[in-house]
Amino acid sequence: MISKKSRIFIAGHNGMVGSAILKKFKLKGYRNIITVNKKKLNLKDQKKVKNFILRIKPELVIIAAAKVGGIFANEKFKGDYIHDNLVIQTNLIESSRAAGVKNLIFLGSSCVYPKFSKQPIKEDYLFSGKLEQTNDAYAVAKLAGYQMCKAYNEQFGTNYITLMPTNIYGPGDNYDSLNSHFFSALLKKIYFAKQRNKKKIEIWGDGKAKRELLFVDDIADACEFFSRKKVKYDLINIGSGIDYSIEYYAKFIMKKLKIKLKIKKNLKYKNGTPRKLLNSNLAKKLGWSSKTNLNDGFQETFKDFQRSISIN
């Protein structure tokens, strides 16, 4: 069992999710957390990663390191997304096994489920249909990471768990106009439309696709919770249990920012998966559930967004 004294290595601690995990573990009183800057350790270098893990001998490895982006980046840079993610996660998982690390948490993504999956999506629906083609390369990489953890558990008796979160938002998100996730992209568009006295914003697709959001501190909380819990499951969905359309989220942000804009729908862009609401009943049965509602999560996200534009 992991304790407050256990040596814990968080890979990707500077990213949106990784930084939230680091903050959560520190707040919970863990005193032996190991992080390393990517300038000092290139996670794509197999030999260096293996030597590093062998040297630090962690009791738990959390893989929050990944190449991530929105629908545009996932479709345009498929080669980068499948290569970088496969290499990073393979190096970390295999190096952990070689170093005798018994406990590992790998973070997947809800895009691994079939495009037209039954809703809400249960863990059992994995591999039951075709992936959404705009992010299939990224999804295949994440599926490989899950399968690798599962195979190692079966062959080597490890406790390597894949947590499969839904769409994450919150502080530390990427607000780049082309490569960001949909919620941060909407926030940026609407905020600057208000600043520039515009009358309308453009959204990609018809706005009808539905998405479930999970605040970043909640996935961090799930990592801490399941690091302390011995479970017999290789895969656990992590979601909020609520989804809305992209158009709804746009109107929600407008309401929060006290602005009313006309929504222009650019049908040249694809909607992506029509709906992907996770069934998180297994996580609830094991004792974990999300805690942050959309109103509270938005307030924290907006404060972070304002900080980011003041710096830039």
ChimeraX commands (.cxc) that place a marker at each C-alpha (Angstrom):
marker #1 position 0.00,0.00,0.00 radius 0.5
marker #1 position 1.12,3.54,-0.79 radius 0.5
marker #1 position 1.64,5.77,2.26 radius 0.5
marker #1 position 2.52,9.41,2.86 radius 0.5
marker #1 position 6.19,8.34,3.03 radius 0.5
marker #1 position 6.19,6.37,-0.23 radius 0.5
marker #1 position 8.47,7.44,-3.08 radius 0.5
marker #1 position 6.15,8.66,-5.86 radius 0.5
marker #1 position 7.29,9.70,-9.33 radius 0.5
marker #1 position 4.91,11.96,-11.25 radius 0.5
marker #1 position 5.80,12.03,-14.96 radius 0.5
marker #1 position 4.55,15.17,-16.71 radius 0.5
marker #1 position 4.25,17.29,-13.57 radius 0.5
marker #1 position 4.38,20.59,-15.49 radius 0.5
marker #1 position 1.36,19.83,-17.65 radius 0.5
marker #1 position -2.24,20.70,-16.88 radius 0.5
marker #1 position -3.11,17.33,-15.33 radius 0.5
marker #1 position 0.33,16.59,-13.91 radius 0.5
marker #1 position 0.56,19.89,-12.06 radius 0.5
marker #1 position -2.89,19.30,-10.52 radius 0.5
marker #1 position -1.79,15.81,-9.40 radius 0.5
marker #1 position 1.39,17.22,-7.86 radius 0.5
marker #1 position -0.61,19.88,-6.01 radius 0.5
marker #1 position -3.14,17.31,-4.75 radius 0.5
marker #1 position -0.48,14.93,-3.41 radius 0.5
marker #1 position 1.34,17.78,-1.66 radius 0.5
marker #1 position -1.91,19.01,-0.09 radius 0.5
marker #1 position -2.61,15.46,1.13 radius 0.5
marker #1 position 0.75,15.39,2.92 radius 0.5
marker #1 position 2.87,13.14,0.72 radius 0.5
marker #1 position 6.47,13.96,1.54 radius 0.5
marker #1 position 8.51,12.01,-0.99 radius 0.5
marker #1 position 7.35,13.14,-4.43 radius 0.5
marker #1 position 9.84,12.99,-7.28 radius 0.5
marker #1 position 9.60,15.16,-10.40 radius 0.5
marker #1 position 12.05,15.94,-13.17 radius 0.5
marker #1 position 12.08,18.66,-15.82 radius 0.5
marker #1 position 11.94,17.47,-19.44 radius 0.5
marker #1 position 15.13,19.39,-20.13 radius 0.5
marker #1 position 16.88,17.05,-17.70 radius 0.5
marker #1 position 15.04,13.88,-18.75 radius 0.5
marker #1 position 13.71,13.33,-22.26 radius 0.5
marker #1 position 10.90,10.80,-21.78 radius 0.5
marker #1 position 11.35,9.70,-25.40 radius 0.5
marker #1 position 14.86,8.46,-24.61 radius 0.5
marker #1 position 14.45,4.81,-23.59 radius 0.5
marker #1 position 17.88,4.35,-22.01 radius 0.5
marker #1 position 17.74,7.56,-19.96 radius 0.5
marker #1 position 14.23,6.84,-18.70 radius 0.5
marker #1 position 15.19,3.32,-17.65 radius 0.5
marker #1 position 18.32,4.50,-15.86 radius 0.5
marker #1 position 16.35,7.24,-14.09 radius 0.5
marker #1 position 13.63,4.87,-12.81 radius 0.5
marker #1 position 16.23,2.31,-11.73 radius 0.5
marker #1 position 18.07,5.03,-9.82 radius 0.5
marker #1 position 15.13,6.62,-7.98 radius 0.5
marker #1 position 13.32,3.30,-7.26 radius 0.5
marker #1 position 9.79,4.70,-6.82 radius 0.5
marker #1 position 6.98,2.75,-5.18 radius 0.5
marker #1 position 4.40,4.42,-7.43 radius 0.5
marker #1 position 4.66,5.93,-10.91 radius 0.5
marker #1 position 1.91,8.21,-12.23 radius 0.5
marker #1 position 1.97,8.79,-16.00 radius 0.5
marker #1 position 0.47,12.20,-16.70 radius 0.5
marker #1 position 3.02,12.88,-19.44 radius 0.5
marker #1 position 1.46,12.89,-22.91 radius 0.5
marker #1 position 1.19,14.85,-26.13 radius 0.5
marker #1 position -2.35,16.27,-26.07 radius 0.5
marker #1 position -4.47,18.69,-28.08 radius 0.5
marker #1 position -7.88,19.41,-29.52 radius 0.5
marker #1 position -9.64,18.04,-32.59 radius 0.5
marker #1 position -7.62,20.17,-35.06 radius 0.5
marker #1 position -4.21,19.12,-33.72 radius 0.5
marker #1 position -5.23,15.48,-33.36 radius 0.5
marker #1 position -6.31,15.29,-36.99 radius 0.5
marker #1 position -3.47,17.34,-38.52 radius 0.5
marker #1 position -0.56,15.81,-36.59 radius 0.5
marker #1 position -1.59,12.16,-36.29 radius 0.5
marker #1 position 1.94,10.85,-36.79 radius 0.5
marker #1 position 3.30,12.99,-33.97 radius 0.5
marker #1 position 0.46,12.03,-31.65 radius 0.5
marker #1 position 0.74,8.27,-32.09 radius 0.5
marker #1 position 4.55,8.23,-32.08 radius 0.5
marker #1 position 5.21,10.52,-29.12 radius 0.5
marker #1 position 2.56,8.97,-26.90 radius 0.5
marker #1 position 3.55,5.39,-27.70 radius 0.5
marker #1 position 7.22,6.11,-27.01 radius 0.5
marker #1 position 6.68,8.08,-23.79 radius 0.5
marker #1 position 4.26,5.65,-22.16 radius 0.5
marker #1 position 6.14,2.53,-23.30 radius 0.5
marker #1 position 9.41,3.84,-21.87 radius 0.5
marker #1 position 7.78,4.66,-18.53 radius 0.5
marker #1 position 5.76,1.44,-18.18 radius 0.5
marker #1 position 8.57,-0.92,-19.20 radius 0.5
marker #1 position 11.18,0.96,-17.14 radius 0.5
marker #1 position 8.87,0.73,-14.12 radius 0.5
marker #1 position 8.51,-3.02,-14.60 radius 0.5
marker #1 position 12.27,-3.45,-15.02 radius 0.5
marker #1 position 12.88,-1.48,-11.82 radius 0.5
marker #1 position 10.42,-3.61,-9.85 radius 0.5
marker #1 position 7.82,-0.85,-9.46 radius 0.5
marker #1 position 4.63,-2.62,-8.36 radius 0.5
marker #1 position 2.21,0.32,-8.52 radius 0.5
marker #1 position 1.50,2.53,-11.54 radius 0.5
marker #1 position -1.33,4.76,-12.70 radius 0.5
marker #1 position -1.67,5.38,-16.43 radius 0.5
marker #1 position -4.03,8.12,-17.60 radius 0.5
marker #1 position -6.00,7.30,-20.72 radius 0.5
marker #1 position -8.70,9.28,-22.53 radius 0.5
marker #1 position -12.39,8.75,-23.26 radius 0.5
marker #1 position -11.62,9.01,-27.00 radius 0.5
marker #1 position -10.51,5.34,-26.84 radius 0.5
marker #1 position -14.14,4.25,-26.90 radius 0.5
marker #1 position -16.00,3.62,-30.19 radius 0.5
marker #1 position -17.42,6.64,-32.00 radius 0.5
marker #1 position -20.97,5.33,-31.82 radius 0.5
marker #1 position -20.75,3.58,-28.47 radius 0.5
marker #1 position -23.83,2.97,-26.37 radius 0.5
marker #1 position -24.32,5.69,-23.75 radius 0.5
marker #1 position -23.29,6.10,-20.98 radius 0.5
marker #1 position -20.07,4.28,-21.89 radius 0.5
marker #1 position -19.07,1.35,-19.70 radius 0.5
marker #1 position -15.53,0.02,-19.45 radius 0.5
marker #1 position -16.74,-3.17,-21.16 radius 0.5
marker #1 position -17.45,-1.25,-24.39 radius 0.5
marker #1 position -13.74,-0.90,-25.16 radius 0.5
marker #1 position -12.80,-2.42,-28.56 radius 0.5
marker #1 position -16.49,-2.89,-29.47 radius 0.5
marker #1 position -16.50,-0.60,-32.53 radius 0.5
marker #1 position -14.66,1.86,-34.77 radius 0.5
marker #1 position -12.89,4.89,-33.32 radius 0.5
marker #1 position -13.63,8.50,-34.24 radius 0.5
marker #1 position -11.21,9.12,-37.11 radius 0.5
marker #1 position -10.15,12.66,-36.19 radius 0.5
marker #1 position -8.30,11.37,-33.12 radius 0.5
marker #1 position -7.86,7.67,-33.88 radius 0.5
marker #1 position -4.05,7.87,-33.80 radius 0.5
marker #1 position -4.03,9.35,-30.29 radius 0.5
marker #1 position -6.71,6.87,-29.21 radius 0.5
marker #1 position -4.72,3.88,-30.48 radius 0.5
marker #1 position -1.70,5.05,-28.48 radius 0.5
marker #1 position -3.81,5.28,-25.32 radius 0.5
marker #1 position -5.36,1.87,-26.02 radius 0.5
marker #1 position -1.85,0.42,-26.33 radius 0.5
marker #1 position -0.90,1.93,-22.96 radius 0.5
marker #1 position -3.93,0.39,-21.30 radius 0.5
marker #1 position -3.29,-3.00,-22.95 radius 0.5
marker #1 position 0.35,-2.90,-21.90 radius 0.5
marker #1 position -0.58,-2.25,-18.26 radius 0.5
marker #1 position -3.16,-5.05,-18.37 radius 0.5
marker #1 position -0.70,-7.49,-19.95 radius 0.5
marker #1 position 1.97,-6.68,-17.36 radius 0.5
marker #1 position -0.52,-7.25,-14.55 radius 0.5
marker #1 position -1.32,-10.68,-15.99 radius 0.5
marker #1 position 2.28,-11.72,-16.65 radius 0.5
marker #1 position 4.22,-10.01,-13.87 radius 0.5
marker #1 position 1.65,-9.55,-11.09 radius 0.5
marker #1 position 1.93,-5.77,-11.09 radius 0.5
marker #1 position -0.76,-3.33,-9.95 radius 0.5
marker #1 position -0.87,-1.07,-13.03 radius 0.5
marker #1 position -4.23,0.74,-13.26 radius 0.5
marker #1 position -5.55,2.76,-16.20 radius 0.5
marker #1 position -7.82,5.62,-15.21 radius 0.5
marker #1 position -9.90,6.72,-18.20 radius 0.5
marker #1 position -10.97,10.35,-17.73 radius 0.5
marker #1 position -13.46,12.26,-19.81 radius 0.5
marker #1 position -12.71,15.75,-21.24 radius 0.5
marker #1 position -10.58,17.67,-18.73 radius 0.5
marker #1 position -10.73,21.43,-18.16 radius 0.5
marker #1 position -9.34,23.82,-15.58 radius 0.5
marker #1 position -6.22,25.77,-14.58 radius 0.5
marker #1 position -3.16,25.09,-16.69 radius 0.5
marker #1 position -5.14,24.42,-19.86 radius 0.5
marker #1 position -3.81,25.36,-23.29 radius 0.5
marker #1 position -5.54,28.44,-24.75 radius 0.5
marker #1 position -3.97,28.22,-28.20 radius 0.5
marker #1 position -6.57,29.03,-30.87 radius 0.5
marker #1 position -5.87,25.93,-32.99 radius 0.5
marker #1 position -4.49,23.31,-30.60 radius 0.5
marker #1 position -6.62,23.79,-27.48 radius 0.5
marker #1 position -9.50,21.70,-26.18 radius 0.5
marker #1 position -13.02,22.88,-26.97 radius 0.5
marker #1 position -13.87,24.48,-23.61 radius 0.5
marker #1 position -10.74,26.62,-23.39 radius 0.5
marker #1 position -11.13,27.52,-27.08 radius 0.5
marker #1 position -14.70,28.69,-26.46 radius 0.5
marker #1 position -13.65,30.69,-23.41 radius 0.5
marker #1 position -10.93,32.48,-25.36 radius 0.5
marker #1 position -13.22,33.25,-28.33 radius 0.5
marker #1 position -16.02,34.61,-26.17 radius 0.5
marker #1 position -13.74,36.63,-23.89 radius 0.5
marker #1 position -12.00,38.40,-26.77 radius 0.5
marker #1 position -15.29,38.91,-28.62 radius 0.5
marker #1 position -16.46,40.83,-25.56 radius 0.5
marker #1 position -13.20,42.80,-25.33 radius 0.5
marker #1 position -13.41,43.76,-29.01 radius 0.5
marker #1 position -17.16,44.50,-29.02 radius 0.5
marker #1 position -17.93,41.81,-31.57 radius 0.5
marker #1 position -21.47,40.63,-32.21 radius 0.5
marker #1 position -20.83,36.97,-32.99 radius 0.5
marker #1 position -18.44,34.04,-32.54 radius 0.5
marker #1 position -17.76,31.05,-34.75 radius 0.5
marker #1 position -17.87,27.48,-33.48 radius 0.5
marker #1 position -16.65,24.42,-35.34 radius 0.5
marker #1 position -19.33,21.99,-36.49 radius 0.5
marker #1 position -23.05,22.31,-35.77 radius 0.5
marker #1 position -22.67,22.61,-31.99 radius 0.5
marker #1 position -24.83,19.55,-31.32 radius 0.5
marker #1 position -22.06,17.17,-30.26 radius 0.5
marker #1 position -22.32,16.49,-26.52 radius 0.5
marker #1 position -19.36,16.45,-24.17 radius 0.5
marker #1 position -18.86,15.55,-20.53 radius 0.5
marker #1 position -16.44,17.77,-18.63 radius 0.5
marker #1 position -14.34,16.91,-15.59 radius 0.5
marker #1 position -12.49,19.55,-13.58 radius 0.5
marker #1 position -8.76,18.90,-13.48 radius 0.5
marker #1 position -8.60,18.78,-9.67 radius 0.5
marker #1 position -11.08,15.89,-9.76 radius 0.5
marker #1 position -8.87,13.66,-11.91 radius 0.5
marker #1 position -6.01,14.55,-9.56 radius 0.5
marker #1 position -8.21,13.51,-6.64 radius 0.5
marker #1 position -8.99,10.21,-8.40 radius 0.5
marker #1 position -5.27,9.53,-8.84 radius 0.5
marker #1 position -4.62,10.06,-5.14 radius 0.5
marker #1 position -7.64,7.97,-4.14 radius 0.5
marker #1 position -6.80,4.98,-6.31 radius 0.5
marker #1 position -3.10,5.11,-5.43 radius 0.5
marker #1 position -4.15,4.08,-1.90 radius 0.5
marker #1 position -6.65,1.45,-2.97 radius 0.5
marker #1 position -5.88,-2.07,-4.08 radius 0.5
marker #1 position -8.43,-2.94,-6.77 radius 0.5
marker #1 position -8.87,-5.93,-9.05 radius 0.5
marker #1 position -9.75,-3.78,-12.06 radius 0.5
marker #1 position -7.32,-2.76,-14.83 radius 0.5
marker #1 position -9.56,0.01,-16.18 radius 0.5
marker #1 position -11.73,2.57,-14.35 radius 0.5
marker #1 position -13.75,5.36,-15.96 radius 0.5
marker #1 position -13.41,8.78,-14.32 radius 0.5
marker #1 position -16.17,11.28,-15.17 radius 0.5
marker #1 position -18.64,13.80,-13.79 radius 0.5
marker #1 position -21.74,12.01,-15.08 radius 0.5
marker #1 position -23.15,15.12,-16.81 radius 0.5
marker #1 position -22.84,16.18,-20.44 radius 0.5
marker #1 position -24.06,19.12,-22.54 radius 0.5
marker #1 position -23.83,20.18,-26.18 radius 0.5
marker #1 position -20.99,22.38,-27.44 radius 0.5
marker #1 position -23.58,25.08,-28.12 radius 0.5
marker #1 position -24.78,24.85,-24.51 radius 0.5
marker #1 position -21.24,25.37,-23.23 radius 0.5
marker #1 position -20.84,28.41,-25.46 radius 0.5
marker #1 position -24.04,29.94,-24.08 radius 0.5
marker #1 position -23.00,29.01,-20.52 radius 0.5
marker #1 position -19.71,30.90,-20.90 radius 0.5
marker #1 position -21.52,33.89,-22.44 radius 0.5
marker #1 position -23.83,34.00,-19.47 radius 0.5
marker #1 position -20.90,33.86,-17.05 radius 0.5
marker #1 position -19.13,36.68,-18.90 radius 0.5
marker #1 position -22.38,38.69,-19.22 radius 0.5
marker #1 position -22.39,38.92,-23.00 radius 0.5
marker #1 position -24.81,37.77,-25.68 radius 0.5
marker #1 position -23.32,36.82,-29.03 radius 0.5
marker #1 position -24.69,35.28,-32.17 radius 0.5
marker #1 position -23.26,31.82,-32.81 radius 0.5
marker #1 position -22.06,31.16,-36.34 radius 0.5
marker #1 position -21.64,27.44,-37.05 radius 0.5
marker #1 position -18.80,26.54,-39.39 radius 0.5
marker #1 position -19.88,23.25,-40.96 radius 0.5
marker #1 position -16.54,22.82,-42.77 radius 0.5
marker #1 position -15.22,21.44,-39.50 radius 0.5
marker #1 position -16.20,18.02,-38.16 radius 0.5
marker #1 position -18.22,17.48,-35.00 radius 0.5
marker #1 position -16.13,14.51,-33.90 radius 0.5
marker #1 position -17.83,11.86,-31.77 radius 0.5
marker #1 position -21.54,12.76,-31.41 radius 0.5
marker #1 position -21.58,11.91,-27.70 radius 0.5
marker #1 position -19.23,10.36,-25.15 radius 0.5
marker #1 position -20.69,10.26,-21.67 radius 0.5
marker #1 position -18.81,7.89,-19.40 radius 0.5
marker #1 position -20.48,5.48,-17.04 radius 0.5
marker #1 position -18.48,6.04,-13.85 radius 0.5
marker #1 position -20.48,3.65,-11.66 radius 0.5
marker #1 position -17.43,1.43,-11.06 radius 0.5
marker #1 position -15.45,4.34,-9.62 radius 0.5
marker #1 position -18.44,5.24,-7.43 radius 0.5
marker #1 position -18.77,1.65,-6.26 radius 0.5
marker #1 position -15.12,1.74,-5.25 radius 0.5
marker #1 position -15.68,4.96,-3.29 radius 0.5
marker #1 position -14.72,7.81,-5.65 radius 0.5
marker #1 position -16.90,10.43,-7.32 radius 0.5
marker #1 position -16.30,13.88,-8.81 radius 0.5
marker #1 position -16.72,16.86,-6.50 radius 0.5
marker #1 position -16.54,20.03,-8.64 radius 0.5
marker #1 position -19.61,21.39,-10.42 radius 0.5
marker #1 position -19.38,23.37,-13.66 radius 0.5
marker #1 position -20.00,26.75,-12.00 radius 0.5
marker #1 position -17.16,26.36,-9.51 radius 0.5
marker #1 position -14.87,24.83,-12.09 radius 0.5
marker #1 position -15.50,27.71,-14.48 radius 0.5
marker #1 position -14.58,30.30,-11.85 radius 0.5
marker #1 position -11.18,28.67,-11.27 radius 0.5
marker #1 position -10.63,28.21,-15.00 radius 0.5
marker #1 position -11.48,31.82,-15.79 radius 0.5
marker #1 position -9.10,33.13,-13.12 radius 0.5
marker #1 position -6.35,31.00,-14.65 radius 0.5
marker #1 position -7.22,32.23,-18.15 radius 0.5
marker #1 position -6.98,35.86,-17.00 radius 0.5
marker #1 position -3.57,35.14,-15.46 radius 0.5
marker #1 position -2.38,33.52,-18.68 radius 0.5
marker #1 position -3.33,36.48,-20.90 radius 0.5
marker #1 position -1.84,38.99,-18.44 radius 0.5
marker #1 position 1.50,37.13,-18.62 radius 0.5
marker #1 position 1.42,36.89,-22.40 radius 0.5
marker link #1:1,2 radius 0.2
marker link #1:2,3 radius 0.2
marker link #1:3,4 radius 0.2
marker link #1:4,5 radius 0.2
marker link #1:5,6 radius 0.2
marker link #1:6,7 radius 0.2
marker link #1:7,8 radius 0.2
marker link #1:8,9 radius 0.2
marker link #1:9,10 radius 0.2
marker link #1:10,11 radius 0.2
marker link #1:11,12 radius 0.2
marker link #1:12,13 radius 0.2
marker link #1:13,14 radius 0.2
marker link #1:14,15 radius 0.2
marker link #1:15,16 radius 0.2
marker link #1:16,17 radius 0.2
marker link #1:17,18 radius 0.2
marker link #1:18,19 radius 0.2
marker link #1:19,20 radius 0.2
marker link #1:20,21 radius 0.2
marker link #1:21,22 radius 0.2
marker link #1:22,23 radius 0.2
marker link #1:23,24 radius 0.2
marker link #1:24,25 radius 0.2
marker link #1:25,26 radius 0.2
marker link #1:26,27 radius 0.2
marker link #1:27,28 radius 0.2
marker link #1:28,29 radius 0.2
marker link #1:29,30 radius 0.2
marker link #1:30,31 radius 0.2
marker link #1:31,32 radius 0.2
marker link #1:32,33 radius 0.2
marker link #1:33,34 radius 0.2
marker link #1:34,35 radius 0.2
marker link #1:35,36 radius 0.2
marker link #1:36,37 radius 0.2
marker link #1:37,38 radius 0.2
marker link #1:38,39 radius 0.2
marker link #1:39,40 radius 0.2
marker link #1:40,41 radius 0.2
marker link #1:41,42 radius 0.2
marker link #1:42,43 radius 0.2
marker link #1:43,44 radius 0.2
marker link #1:44,45 radius 0.2
marker link #1:45,46 radius 0.2
marker link #1:46,47 radius 0.2
marker link #1:47,48 radius 0.2
marker link #1:48,49 radius 0.2
marker link #1:49,50 radius 0.2
marker link #1:50,51 radius 0.2
marker link #1:51,52 radius 0.2
marker link #1:52,53 radius 0.2
marker link #1:53,54 radius 0.2
marker link #1:54,55 radius 0.2
marker link #1:55,56 radius 0.2
marker link #1:56,57 radius 0.2
marker link #1:57,58 radius 0.2
marker link #1:58,59 radius 0.2
marker link #1:59,60 radius 0.2
marker link #1:60,61 radius 0.2
marker link #1:61,62 radius 0.2
marker link #1:62,63 radius 0.2
marker link #1:63,64 radius 0.2
marker link #1:64,65 radius 0.2
marker link #1:65,66 radius 0.2
marker link #1:66,67 radius 0.2
marker link #1:67,68 radius 0.2
marker link #1:68,69 radius 0.2
marker link #1:69,70 radius 0.2
marker link #1:70,71 radius 0.2
marker link #1:71,72 radius 0.2
marker link #1:72,73 radius 0.2
marker link #1:73,74 radius 0.2
marker link #1:74,75 radius 0.2
marker link #1:75,76 radius 0.2
marker link #1:76,77 radius 0.2
marker link #1:77,78 radius 0.2
marker link #1:78,79 radius 0.2
marker link #1:79,80 radius 0.2
marker link #1:80,81 radius 0.2
marker link #1:81,82 radius 0.2
marker link #1:82,83 radius 0.2
marker link #1:83,84 radius 0.2
marker link #1:84,85 radius 0.2
marker link #1:85,86 radius 0.2
marker link #1:86,87 radius 0.2
marker link #1:87,88 radius 0.2
marker link #1:88,89 radius 0.2
marker link #1:89,90 radius 0.2
marker link #1:90,91 radius 0.2
marker link #1:91,92 radius 0.2
marker link #1:92,93 radius 0.2
marker link #1:93,94 radius 0.2
marker link #1:94,95 radius 0.2
marker link #1:95,96 radius 0.2
marker link #1:96,97 radius 0.2
marker link #1:97,98 radius 0.2
marker link #1:98,99 radius 0.2
marker link #1:99,100 radius 0.2
marker link #1:100,101 radius 0.2
marker link #1:101,102 radius 0.2
marker link #1:102,103 radius 0.2
marker link #1:103,104 radius 0.2
marker link #1:104,105 radius 0.2
marker link #1:105,106 radius 0.2
marker link #1:106,107 radius 0.2
marker link #1:107,108 radius 0.2
marker link #1:108,109 radius 0.2
marker link #1:109,110 radius 0.2
marker link #1:110,111 radius 0.2
marker link #1:111,112 radius 0.2
marker link #1:112,113 radius 0.2
marker link #1:113,114 radius 0.2
marker link #1:114,115 radius 0.2
marker link #1:115,116 radius 0.2
marker link #1:116,117 radius 0.2
marker link #1:117,118 radius 0.2
marker link #1:118,119 radius 0.2
marker link #1:119,120 radius 0.2
marker link #1:120,121 radius 0.2
marker link #1:121,122 radius 0.2
marker link #1:122,123 radius 0.2
marker link #1:123,124 radius 0.2
marker link #1:124,125 radius 0.2
marker link #1:125,126 radius 0.2
marker link #1:126,127 radius 0.2
marker link #1:127,128 radius 0.2
marker link #1:128,129 radius 0.2
marker link #1:129,130 radius 0.2
marker link #1:130,131 radius 0.2
marker link #1:131,132 radius 0.2
marker link #1:132,133 radius 0.2
marker link #1:133,134 radius 0.2
marker link #1:134,135 radius 0.2
marker link #1:135,136 radius 0.2
marker link #1:136,137 radius 0.2
marker link #1:137,138 radius 0.2
marker link #1:138,139 radius 0.2
marker link #1:139,140 radius 0.2
marker link #1:140,141 radius 0.2
marker link #1:141,142 radius 0.2
marker link #1:142,143 radius 0.2
marker link #1:143,144 radius 0.2
marker link #1:144,145 radius 0.2
marker link #1:145,146 radius 0.2
marker link #1:146,147 radius 0.2
marker link #1:147,148 radius 0.2
marker link #1:148,149 radius 0.2
marker link #1:149,150 radius 0.2
marker link #1:150,151 radius 0.2
marker link #1:151,152 radius 0.2
marker link #1:152,153 radius 0.2
marker link #1:153,154 radius 0.2
marker link #1:154,155 radius 0.2
marker link #1:155,156 radius 0.2
marker link #1:156,157 radius 0.2
marker link #1:157,158 radius 0.2
marker link #1:158,159 radius 0.2
marker link #1:159,160 radius 0.2
marker link #1:160,161 radius 0.2
marker link #1:161,162 radius 0.2
marker link #1:162,163 radius 0.2
marker link #1:163,164 radius 0.2
marker link #1:164,165 radius 0.2
marker link #1:165,166 radius 0.2
marker link #1:166,167 radius 0.2
marker link #1:167,168 radius 0.2
marker link #1:168,169 radius 0.2
marker link #1:169,170 radius 0.2
marker link #1:170,171 radius 0.2
marker link #1:171,172 radius 0.2
marker link #1:172,173 radius 0.2
marker link #1:173,174 radius 0.2
marker link #1:174,175 radius 0.2
marker link #1:175,176 radius 0.2
marker link #1:176,177 radius 0.2
marker link #1:177,178 radius 0.2
marker link #1:178,179 radius 0.2
marker link #1:179,180 radius 0.2
marker link #1:180,181 radius 0.2
marker link #1:181,182 radius 0.2
marker link #1:182,183 radius 0.2
marker link #1:183,184 radius 0.2
marker link #1:184,185 radius 0.2
marker link #1:185,186 radius 0.2
marker link #1:186,187 radius 0.2
marker link #1:187,188 radius 0.2
marker link #1:188,189 radius 0.2
marker link #1:189,190 radius 0.2
marker link #1:190,191 radius 0.2
marker link #1:191,192 radius 0.2
marker link #1:192,193 radius 0.2
marker link #1:193,194 radius 0.2
marker link #1:194,195 radius 0.2
marker link #1:195,196 radius 0.2
marker link #1:196,197 radius 0.2
marker link #1:197,198 radius 0.2
marker link #1:198,199 radius 0.2
marker link #1:199,200 radius 0.2
marker link #1:200,201 radius 0.2
marker link #1:201,202 radius 0.2
marker link #1:202,203 radius 0.2
marker link #1:203,204 radius 0.2
marker link #1:204,205 radius 0.2
marker link #1:205,206 radius 0.2
marker link #1:206,207 radius 0.2
marker link #1:207,208 radius 0.2
marker link #1:208,209 radius 0.2
marker link #1:209,210 radius 0.2
marker link #1:210,211 radius 0.2
marker link #1:211,212 radius 0.2
marker link #1:212,213 radius 0.2
marker link #1:213,214 radius 0.2
marker link #1:214,215 radius 0.2
marker link #1:215,216 radius 0.2
marker link #1:216,217 radius 0.2
marker link #1:217,218 radius 0.2
marker link #1:218,219 radius 0.2
marker link #1:219,220 radius 0.2
marker link #1:220,221 radius 0.2
marker link #1:221,222 radius 0.2
marker link #1:222,223 radius 0.2
marker link #1:223,224 radius 0.2
marker link #1:224,225 radius 0.2
marker link #1:225,226 radius 0.2
marker link #1:226,227 radius 0.2
marker link #1:227,228 radius 0.2
marker link #1:228,229 radius 0.2
marker link #1:229,230 radius 0.2
marker link #1:230,231 radius 0.2
marker link #1:231,232 radius 0.2
marker link #1:232,233 radius 0.2
marker link #1:233,234 radius 0.2
marker link #1:234,235 radius 0.2
marker link #1:235,236 radius 0.2
marker link #1:236,237 radius 0.2
marker link #1:237,238 radius 0.2
marker link #1:238,239 radius 0.2
marker link #1:239,240 radius 0.2
marker link #1:240,241 radius 0.2
marker link #1:241,242 radius 0.2
marker link #1:242,243 radius 0.2
marker link #1:243,244 radius 0.2
marker link #1:244,245 radius 0.2
marker link #1:245,246 radius 0.2
marker link #1:246,247 radius 0.2
marker link #1:247,248 radius 0.2
marker link #1:248,249 radius 0.2
marker link #1:249,250 radius 0.2
marker link #1:250,251 radius 0.2
marker link #1:251,252 radius 0.2
marker link #1:252,253 radius 0.2
marker link #1:253,254 radius 0.2
marker link #1:254,255 radius 0.2
marker link #1:255,256 radius 0.2
marker link #1:256,257 radius 0.2
marker link #1:257,258 radius 0.2
marker link #1:258,259 radius 0.2
marker link #1:259,260 radius 0.2
marker link #1:260,261 radius 0.2
marker link #1:261,262 radius 0.2
marker link #1:262,263 radius 0.2
marker link #1:263,264 radius 0.2
marker link #1:264,265 radius 0.2
marker link #1:265,266 radius 0.2
marker link #1:266,267 radius 0.2
marker link #1:267,268 radius 0.2
marker link #1:268,269 radius 0.2
marker link #1:269,270 radius 0.2
marker link #1:270,271 radius 0.2
marker link #1:271,272 radius 0.2
marker link #1:272,273 radius 0.2
marker link #1:273,274 radius 0.2
marker link #1:274,275 radius 0.2
marker link #1:275,276 radius 0.2
marker link #1:276,277 radius 0.2
marker link #1:277,278 radius 0.2
marker link #1:278,279 radius 0.2
marker link #1:279,280 radius 0.2
marker link #1:280,281 radius 0.2
marker link #1:281,282 radius 0.2
marker link #1:282,283 radius 0.2
marker link #1:283,284 radius 0.2
marker link #1:284,285 radius 0.2
marker link #1:285,286 radius 0.2
marker link #1:286,287 radius 0.2
marker link #1:287,288 radius 0.2
marker link #1:288,289 radius 0.2
marker link #1:289,290 radius 0.2
marker link #1:290,291 radius 0.2
marker link #1:291,292 radius 0.2
marker link #1:292,293 radius 0.2
marker link #1:293,294 radius 0.2
marker link #1:294,295 radius 0.2
marker link #1:295,296 radius 0.2
marker link #1:296,297 radius 0.2
marker link #1:297,298 radius 0.2
marker link #1:298,299 radius 0.2
marker link #1:299,300 radius 0.2
marker link #1:300,301 radius 0.2
marker link #1:301,302 radius 0.2
marker link #1:302,303 radius 0.2
marker link #1:303,304 radius 0.2
marker link #1:304,305 radius 0.2
marker link #1:305,306 radius 0.2
marker link #1:306,307 radius 0.2
marker link #1:307,308 radius 0.2
marker link #1:308,309 radius 0.2
marker link #1:309,310 radius 0.2
marker link #1:310,311 radius 0.2
marker link #1:311,312 radius 0.2
view
